[in-house]
Amino acid sequence: MARLVMKFGGTSVGTVERIKNVALKVKREVDAGHEVAVVVSAMSGDTNRLVDLVSDVSVLHDAREYDVVVSSGEQVTIGLLSLALQGLGVSARSWLGWQIPVQTNAVHGAARIENIDCTEIIKRFEDQQVAVCAGFQGIGSDNRITTLGRGGSDTSAVALAAALKADRCDIYTDVDGIYTADPRIATKAAKLDKITYEEMLELASLGAKVLQTRSVEMAMKHRVKLQVLSSFEDLPGTLVVDEEDIVEQQVVSGVTYTRDEAKVTLQQVADRPGMAALVFGALADANINVDMIVQNVSEDGKATDLTFTVGRKEMNQALAVLDQLKDKAACRAIVPDPNVVKVSIVGMGMRSHSGVAKIMFSALAEKGINIQVISTSEIKVSVLLAEEYTELAVRTLHTAFGLDAA
């Protein structure tokens, strides 16, 4: 007998028929003798609809009331799934975040979980009752309903699994696992049987949409074993595990990309101490996150070009901040470029293999793809390219590192 947390996203519970399908999957685990807690999102499209309603009523809305409205979608789903399970003869009860309770801080719209008291749910397990829990929500220190931000149901599921000391947390989605690249671009992409927490965290932060970044961080911290699998097909999924649980490690496990990047270049900035602090300090004060950075000093040592990336949606805000600094930085021009893409390779094997960057850069050069900016970590290399080369770059790197499925 195992203790499982099963999480189903919006598309998995998008219709009554799909909710009934989820109930059958849960019943199968209950019939196998497992203790089961289920975490669900709102039905697909419901959260967007609720957000739009709030915006229609009040553009500058009270964040506390925003959370009251947008958290209501999950209440519908947990009630319907509990009814579907009861119809199959499975004892089930719905739980809203405040009823468990899932205790969070009071940052409405982007709350962070501080504690989950599972005492009552565990007591119900003894009577073979399934706990059907609302994802994405909790109760803040101000005793108000809170939400965790978009994609927060994954985080809810992992946090609940950690609190329950579950044997595994199964994340059911509309894909059947983690692939070596986006199969829509790299048609020879292969599904991974296992991937490390560190690799999954890098992939999630670099554009892979299968798991939400905060949920992977939490799983790694609490060593919650994750499995990603399909809601619609009975196929083996991908396990996210410790590095020692993978016998043979690939040098590169995956290639990913994100189009949510914009490049900004400050031309001919005065080359003196404090200029970088001035620029990036102002951006930080405006809550604009900077990613890749490169600096080139001119031959005379008096000026430098400073290039960096920000989120594409934040580009105009960043330009407004930088325009106010133009005179202080003695900057000749500010040149934005939203037509870029960040392509990355990720793999634990990079730590023990040399020549990875050489293979990457040579493969791109052979295809005539120019690299604009480079950033690295211990297990990843990212490059900034013109957006038009996205698909060619992903396919080229996928082949260069031997990831093409036979």
N, C-alpha and C positions, 0 to 999 in steps of 0.2 A: 504494500500500500504506500502511495506517495501523496504528498500535499502539493497541489498544483494551483497556479494562478493562470487563468486563460483570459487574454485580452482581445477584444474584437473592435475594430475601428468602424467608422461611419459607413463605409461601403459594405461591410460585412453585415450590418444591421439596417441597411437602407430601405428594406421593405418588410412587410409582415412575413412573406415567404422566406426571406433571408434570416429573419429572427427565428423562425421555426427550424431552419437549417442549423443555426447556432445551437438551439436547444438540443437537437439530436447529437451534436458533437459533445456537448456538455454531458448529456445522459450517458454517452459511451464511456466517458471517463469515470462517471459515478458508478456505472455498472461494473467497471473494472476494480472497484473498491477504493478509489482515490477520494481524498478530501479535496473539494474544489471551491475556489472563489473565482468569480468571473468579474472582469472589469470591462465596461462598455462605454463607447462614445455615443454622442447623439446620432440620430439617423442622418445619413449623408445629405448635406445641404442645409440642415436645420440650424447649425451654428451660424453659418453665413446669413441666413434669413433673420435670425435673432439680432445679430450685429447690425444688419441694415435697419431693422426696426428701431433700435436705439438711436442710430444716426439720424433717422427720419424725425424722431421726436426731439432730439437734442444733440447738436454737434459738439458742444462743450459740456459733456454729460458728467454726472457724478459717477465715479468709477465703482463705488459700492453698489449703486443701483444697476450699473452695467453688468456686474457679476451676478446679481439676482436674476436678470433677464437671460443672459447667455448660458447660465448653468441649468436652465430649465429643460433643455433638450435631452440631457441624460436622464432626467426623472422619467420621461416618457419611455425611454428605451429599457430602463431597468424594470419598470412595471410590466411592460409587454413581455420581456424575456422571462420574468418570474412566472407570469401567467402561462406562457408556452411550456415551461418546464413542469409546472403543476399539471398541465394537460397531459403530459407524458408520464405522470405518476411519480415525478421527482419532487421531493420536498425542497422548496426554494423560497427565499425572502429577499426583497430589495432593500438596499442600503444607500441613502444619500451620504455625501461626504461628512456632513455634520453629525449624522447618526452613528458613524463608526466609533469615534470621530477621527477624521484626518485633520490634524492641527497644523496650521500654516502661520506664516507671518501675515502682516496686514497690508501687504503690497498688492492692492486689488488689480486684477487683470494680469498679473505676473507673479503670483505668490509662490513661495518656496515651502515645501513640506518640512515641518520641524519634528513631528511625532505622529505615530499612528497607534492607537490603542486597539488591539485585536482581541481583547479578552472575550467579548461577547460572541464574536464570530467563531473563535476556537471552541467555545462552549457549545455552539450550535453544530459544529462539525461532529461532535460526539453523538448527535442525533441524526447524522447523515444529511444535514441540511446544506444546500448550496447557498453561498452568499453571492448575491448579484449586486455589484457595487458600481456606483456612478464614478466614472473617471473624470479628470479635468477639474475637480472641485474639492474644497475643504471648508474649514471654518477658521477665521483669523483670530488674532489676539484681541480684536475689537468685538468679537462675538458676532461677526457678520460673515455671510457666505463669501468665499473667495474662489477665484479661478486661477489656474496655473499657466495660462498662456496657450497659444495654439499648439497642438500636438501634445498637450499635457496629459492625455489619457495614457500614453506610453509610460510617462513618469509615474503616474498614479499606480499603474500595474506593477512596476518594478519596486516601488516603495512598499506596496502592500505585500509583495512576495518577500521582501527583506524583513518586514515586521512579522510576517507569519512564519519565517524561516522555512519557506517553501522549497521543495526539491527542484522546482523549475518554474520559469515563467514563460508561457507560450504566447507569442504575439502573432495573432492571425491577421493577415492583410490580403490585398488583392494580388500579391505576387507570392511565389512559392519558395522564397529564400533569398539569400544574398548572392549576387552574381559578380563575376570578375569585372564586369563593366555593364553599362546600360544596354540590355539586349536589343533595344530599339535602334541603337547606333552600331554596336559591335555584334553582328549577328552570330558570331562564333563564341560569344560569351558563355562561360560555364558556371553552373551553380556550385557554390562552395559547400562542402559538408560541414566544415568548421571554420571559424575565424576568431582571432583573439579580440579581447575587449579593446586593446590599444588600436588595433587595425580598424575595428568597427567605429571607434570614436573618431579617428582621423577621416574615414570615409564619410561619416555622417556630417562632420563639420565642413567637409570639402565639397558637399553637394549631393551625396547619396541620400535619397529621401525615404529609405525603408524604415529607419529607426530615428527617433528624435534624439538630438545630441544629449540633452539632460538625462534622458532615460539610460543611455549607455554609460554616462559618467556615474550614475547612481548604481547601476549593475556592477560596474568595475569596483567601486568603493566597497560595496557590501558583498561582492562575489556571488551575485545572483546569476545562476545559469539561465541564459536566454535561449529561446528557440523561435526562429521566424519561419512561418509556414502559411500555406494558403487556406483561406476560408472556403474556397470553392472546389478545391481538388484534394483528394486524399493522397498526398505525396509527401515524401520525407522533406524536412525543411533544412535550415542551416542553424547550427548551434554556435552561440557566442560564448567562448570559454576562456580559461586561463591558458597562457602560452604553453605550459607543460602538458596540457591535454591534447596538444597537436603533435603527432609523432614526427612528421616530415614537413618542414616549413619552406614554402616557396620564397624566393627572393622578393618577388613582387606578387601580392595577393589580388590587387585590383587597380583599375584605372577609373578615375571619376572626373567630373567637371562641374563647374558652376558658371552660369551666365550672370549671376548677381554681382558683377564687379564693374567698377568704372575706374579708369586710370586718370590721375591728375598729375601734371608736371608743372613745377614752378621753375621757370627759366631764369638763369643768371641771378640767383639769390646770393647776397653777400656772404662770403665764406669767412665767418668769424664765429667765435663761441657763442652759443645761446640761440642761434637761428633755428635749429631743429626743435629745441625746446619751445621756442616761441610758436612755431607752426603747429606742432603736434599737441602742445598744451592747449592752444585755442580750440582745436578740433575735439580734444577730450572734454573740455569744458562744455562744448555743445553736444556731448554724448554721441559723437560720431566716431565709430570704430575704424581704425586704420589697419590694413592687413599687410600687404607686401610693400617693402620700401627699398629703394636703391638711390644712391647719391653718386654723382660724378663731378669731380673737381676740375676746373679749367686749368690749362697749362700755366697761366700766370699766378694761380693760387688765390685769386681775388674773388672769384665767383664760382658758383656750383649749380648744377641742375638737380633738383630734388623731385623724384618720382615716387608715387605711392598709389595704393588702391583703397577705395571705400566702397560700401554697398551702392549699387546702382541707384537705388531709391533715395540715397542720401547725398548724391552728387551735387544737386543744386544747392542744398543747404551748406555743404562743404565749400562750394564756390563763393557763397555769400560771406561765410566766415573768413575765407582767405582773402577776399577782396578788401576787407577792412585792414588786413595785415600787409598789404602790398607795399606800402611806403616804408613801413618799419623794416621789412625784410629786404628792401632795395631790390625788389623783384621786377624783372623786365616784363614778364608775361606769365599768365596762368592758362595752361592749355589742358582742357578736359577731353577725354575720349571714352564714351560709354560703350563703344563697339569692341569690347574685349571679352575674353573668356579665360578662366583659370582652369588648367588641366593638371591633374595630379596623379602620381603613382604612389601606392602605399604598400608597405610590406615589412614585417618584422625581420625578414632575411637580410634587409639592407644593412643591419647592424654588423653583420659578419661577412659581408661580401663587398669587395671593392669594384669599381668600374660601373656602378649602376648609373651614375649621372652621365658618364661617357656614352653608354648605350642609348640613353634617353635623348641626349642632345644630337648624337649622330643620326639616330632614326628620324628625328624631326628635320634635321638639315637635309637629309637625302630627299625629303618630300618638299623642300623649298619653303619650310615653315620657319619664320623668324621668331626668336624668343625675345620678348620685351623686358620681362622682369623674372627673377628667379627667387624662390624662397625654399628653405629646407628645414627638416627636423631630423631626428634620429631615424624615423621610419617613413619619411615621406619626402618627395621632391615635387614642388609645384612650379609651373611656368605660366606666364601670362602671354597670351597669343591674340592675334586678330580674330574676332569672332567667326569670321568666314571659314576658319580652319578647324572648327570644333570637331566635326565628325571625322575628318581625315586624321587629325591628331590622335583622337581616342583609338581609332582602329589601328593606326600605325604603332602606337605604343603597346596596345594589346597583343599584337603579333610579335613585336620586338622582344617582349619579355616572356614569350612562350605560353601565353594564356589562351590562345585559340583552342576551342574544343575540337577533338579529333573528328 
